Amino acid sequence: MDLKVKTLEGKESGKVSVADDIFGLEARADLLQRMVRYQLAKRRAGTHDVKNRSEINRTGAKMYKQKGTGNARHSTAKAPQFRGGGRAYGPTPRDHAIGMPKKVRALALRHALSSKAAADEIIVVDDLKVKSPKTSDLKGSLAKMGLSKALFIDGSEVDKNFSLAARNIPYMDVLPVQGINVYDILRCGTLVLSKSAIEALEARFK
């Protein structure tokens, strides 16, 4: 399939042919949902923690004698039912990551790219390079392209001036092609790819 190529000023600059097995698939919602769940679970810190009864700094002596008081039988005041006692079945540090085969992850990325192409939410540009790192200059260029929320994917190295200029613009993210992922693709309004990024993606899926 062919995609139109534009410059950062919004002018048309020809067409580029892209692989149908990357940009022309019929997107599977179930596969995209699995991948988003995998990514969000993997980035959780998992540092939540509470003190159980063995970690409470409190005497372990029996509260009162077993018989003759008329009260229920209790042992230590560290027990969860008492004020200041340990938490029962509370969260402990753990890894929230779930497993997902490498081939399925690669397929999910293809389907995410295809879903953007099907929705006409992909813009291909010659390159993502600007002369100066001024945010105001880049804002003007993006306004000409009609972009308000976008993810920019460049080749192996992102232009430093472009990265600095885009850093202060809300809802604009810049990533090298190595960092492209399903979650960021789906949550961005428009996916902007440079020609070098497309070449790298096609080489990656060969």
BELSUL-V228639 format. One record per pair of residues at least 24 apart in sequence whose ideal C-beta (glycine too) atoms are under 6 Angstrom apart, sorted by the first residue. I is the first residue (numbers start at 1). J is the second residue. Records with the same first field share a line. If there is no record, write none. Layout:
# BELSUL-V228639
I: J  J
This chain:
# BELSUL-V228639
3: 124
5: 124
6: 125
7: 126
8: 141
9: 141  144
10: 144  145
13: 126
16: 124
19: 202
22: 110  113  205
23: 113  114  117
25: 110  111  114
27: 111  114  115
28: 111
31: 108  111
32: 111
35: 108  182
36: 183
38: 98  100
39: 183
41: 96  97  98
42: 97
44: 96
46: 93  94  95  96
47: 93
48: 91
49: 92  93
50: 87  90
51: 86
52: 86
53: 78  86
56: 86
108: 182
109: 182
112: 182  185
116: 191
121: 190
122: 191
123: 190  192
124: 193
125: 194
127: 194
128: 152  154  159  162  194
129: 159
130: 161  162  165
133: 161  164  165
135: 165  168
138: 165
147: 190
149: 189
150: 188  189  190  192
151: 184  188  191
152: 192
153: 177  180  193  197
154: 194  197
155: 196  197  200
